Amino acid sequence: QLVESGGGLVQAGGSLRVSCKFSGMILSVFVSSDLGWYRQAPGKQREFVASIRGSSTNVADSVKGRFTISKDNTRRTVSLQMNSLKPEDTAIYYCNFQDHWGPGTQVTVSS
Protein backbone atom coordinates (compact mmCIF):
# COMPACT_ATOMS: atom_id res chain seq x y z
CA GLN A 1 0.00 0.00 0.00
CA LEU A 2 1.33 3.42 -0.98
CA VAL A 3 0.17 6.52 0.86
CA GLU A 4 1.33 10.05 0.18
CA SER A 5 1.39 12.91 2.66
CA GLY A 6 2.65 16.45 2.98
CA GLY A 7 0.91 18.31 0.18
CA GLY A 8 -0.62 21.71 0.68
CA LEU A 9 -0.79 25.32 -0.43
CA VAL A 10 2.33 27.44 -0.76
CA GLN A 11 3.26 30.72 -2.40
CA ALA A 12 5.53 30.81 -5.42
CA GLY A 13 9.15 30.57 -4.37
CA GLY A 14 8.27 28.53 -1.32
CA SER A 15 9.04 24.94 -0.37
CA LEU A 16 7.11 21.78 0.41
CA ARG A 17 8.08 18.23 1.22
CA VAL A 18 5.89 15.33 0.23
CA SER A 19 6.46 11.79 1.43
CA CYS A 20 5.23 8.34 0.49
CA LYS A 21 4.97 5.38 2.83
CA PHE A 22 5.42 2.01 1.17
CA SER A 23 3.60 -0.10 3.74
CA GLY A 24 4.25 -3.82 3.76
CA MET A 25 7.20 -3.72 1.38
CA ILE A 26 10.07 -5.93 2.45
CA LEU A 27 13.41 -4.21 2.87
CA SER A 28 15.24 -5.97 0.04
CA VAL A 29 12.54 -4.97 -2.45
CA PHE A 30 12.42 -1.40 -1.17
CA VAL A 31 16.19 -1.02 -1.41
CA SER A 32 16.53 -2.44 -4.92
CA SER A 33 13.38 -1.23 -6.68
CA ASP A 34 12.71 1.81 -8.79
CA LEU A 35 10.45 4.08 -6.71
CA GLY A 36 9.04 7.18 -8.28
CA TRP A 37 7.05 10.38 -8.07
CA TYR A 38 4.69 11.52 -10.80
CA ARG A 39 2.29 14.43 -11.01
CA GLN A 40 -0.86 15.31 -12.87
CA ALA A 41 -2.05 18.85 -13.38
CA PRO A 42 -5.67 19.65 -14.30
CA GLY A 43 -6.34 18.84 -17.93
CA LYS A 44 -2.90 17.31 -18.45
CA GLN A 45 -1.45 13.83 -18.58
CA ARG A 46 0.40 12.34 -15.66
CA GLU A 47 4.11 13.07 -15.96
CA PHE A 48 7.29 11.76 -14.42
CA VAL A 49 8.90 13.90 -11.73
CA ALA A 50 11.66 11.87 -10.08
CA SER A 51 12.72 8.35 -9.19
CA ILE A 52 15.21 6.62 -6.96
CA ARG A 53 16.74 3.15 -7.08
CA GLY A 54 19.34 2.30 -4.52
CA SER A 55 21.41 5.47 -4.32
CA SER A 56 20.76 6.51 -7.92
CA THR A 57 18.27 9.24 -8.68
CA ASN A 58 16.64 10.57 -11.80
CA VAL A 59 14.86 13.92 -11.98
CA ALA A 60 12.80 15.46 -14.76
CA ASP A 61 14.36 18.43 -16.51
CA SER A 62 11.40 20.62 -15.52
CA VAL A 63 12.25 20.28 -11.82
CA LYS A 64 15.99 19.68 -11.94
CA GLY A 65 17.85 21.86 -9.46
CA ARG A 66 14.67 22.54 -7.50
CA PHE A 67 13.37 19.10 -6.45
CA THR A 68 15.31 16.40 -4.61
CA ILE A 69 14.21 12.81 -4.09
CA SER A 70 15.42 10.76 -1.15
CA LYS A 71 14.43 7.68 0.78
CA ASP A 72 14.57 6.21 4.26
CA ASN A 73 15.01 2.47 4.08
CA THR A 74 14.19 1.93 7.74
CA ARG A 75 10.89 3.76 7.50
CA ARG A 76 10.12 2.59 3.95
CA THR A 77 9.47 6.15 2.85
CA VAL A 78 10.41 8.11 -0.22
CA SER A 79 10.34 11.89 0.00
CA LEU A 80 10.36 14.70 -2.51
CA GLN A 81 11.76 18.01 -1.32
CA MET A 82 10.41 20.76 -3.54
CA ASN A 83 12.07 24.17 -3.45
CA SER A 84 11.57 27.34 -5.49
CA LEU A 85 8.07 26.20 -6.33
CA LYS A 86 6.29 27.70 -9.30
CA PRO A 87 2.58 27.93 -10.10
CA GLU A 88 3.15 25.39 -12.89
CA ASP A 89 4.16 22.85 -10.23
CA THR A 90 0.54 22.77 -9.09
CA ALA A 91 -0.70 19.20 -9.45
CA ILE A 92 -1.65 16.05 -7.66
CA TYR A 93 1.55 14.22 -6.78
CA TYR A 94 1.55 10.42 -6.84
CA CYS A 95 4.13 7.91 -5.70
CA ASN A 96 4.67 4.79 -7.75
CA PHE A 97 6.09 1.30 -7.58
CA GLN A 98 5.66 -0.82 -10.72
CA ASP A 99 1.89 -0.77 -11.35
CA HIS A 100 1.04 0.42 -7.85
CA TRP A 101 0.00 4.01 -7.20
CA GLY A 102 -0.88 5.99 -4.13
CA PRO A 103 -4.10 8.05 -3.98
CA GLY A 104 -2.09 11.24 -4.46
CA THR A 105 -1.56 14.45 -2.54
CA GLN A 106 -2.49 17.91 -3.79
CA VAL A 107 0.21 20.54 -4.17
CA THR A 108 -0.98 24.05 -5.00
CA VAL A 109 1.41 26.91 -5.68
CA SER A 110 -0.12 30.37 -5.72
CA SER A 111 1.37 33.22 -7.71
C-alpha positions in Angstrom: 0.0 0.0 0.0 1.3 3.4 -1.0 0.2 6.5 0.9 1.3 10.1 0.2 1.4 12.9 2.7 2.7 16.4 3.0 0.9 18.3 0.2 -0.6 21.7 0.7 -0.8 25.3 -0.4 2.3 27.4 -0.8 3.3 30.7 -2.4 5.5 30.8 -5.4 9.1 30.6 -4.4 8.3 28.5 -1.3 9.0 24.9 -0.4 7.1 21.8 0.4 8.1 18.2 1.2 5.9 15.3 0.2 6.5 11.8 1.4 5.2 8.3 0.5 5.0 5.4 2.8 5.4 2.0 1.2 3.6 -0.1 3.7 4.2 -3.8 3.8 7.2 -3.7 1.4 10.1 -5.9 2.5 13.4 -4.2 2.9 15.2 -6.0 0.0 12.5 -5.0 -2.4 12.4 -1.4 -1.2 16.2 -1.0 -1.4 16.5 -2.4 -4.9 13.4 -1.2 -6.7 12.7 1.8 -8.8 10.5 4.1 -6.7 9.0 7.2 -8.3 7.0 10.4 -8.1 4.7 11.5 -10.8 2.3 14.4 -11.0 -0.9 15.3 -12.9 -2.1 18.8 -13.4 -5.7 19.7 -14.3 -6.3 18.8 -17.9 -2.9 17.3 -18.5 -1.5 13.8 -18.6 0.4 12.3 -15.7 4.1 13.1 -16.0 7.3 11.8 -14.4 8.9 13.9 -11.7 11.7 11.9 -10.1 12.7 8.3 -9.2 15.2 6.6 -7.0 16.7 3.2 -7.1 19.3 2.3 -4.5 21.4 5.5 -4.3 20.8 6.5 -7.9 18.3 9.2 -8.7 16.6 10.6 -11.8 14.9 13.9 -12.0 12.8 15.5 -14.8 14.4 18.4 -16.5 11.4 20.6 -15.5 12.3 20.3 -11.8 16.0 19.7 -11.9 17.9 21.9 -9.5 14.7 22.5 -7.5 13.4 19.1 -6.5 15.3 16.4 -4.6 14.2 12.8 -4.1 15.4 10.8 -1.2 14.4 7.7 0.8 14.6 6.2 4.3 15.0 2.5 4.1 14.2 1.9 7.7 10.9 3.8 7.5 10.1 2.6 3.9 9.5 6.1 2.8 10.4 8.1 -0.2 10.3 11.9 0.0 10.4 14.7 -2.5 11.8 18.0 -1.3 10.4 20.8 -3.5 12.1 24.2 -3.4 11.6 27.3 -5.5 8.1 26.2 -6.3 6.3 27.7 -9.3 2.6 27.9 -10.1 3.2 25.4 -12.9 4.2 22.8 -10.2 0.5 22.8 -9.1 -0.7 19.2 -9.5 -1.6 16.0 -7.7 1.5 14.2 -6.8 1.5 10.4 -6.8 4.1 7.9 -5.7 4.7 4.8 -7.8 6.1 1.3 -7.6 5.7 -0.8 -10.7 1.9 -0.8 -11.3 1.0 0.4 -7.9 0.0 4.0 -7.2 -0.9 6.0 -4.1 -4.1 8.1 -4.0 -2.1 11.2 -4.5 -1.6 14.5 -2.5 -2.5 17.9 -3.8 0.2 20.5 -4.2 -1.0 24.0 -5.0 1.4 26.9 -5.7 -0.1 30.4 -5.7 1.4 33.2 -7.7 
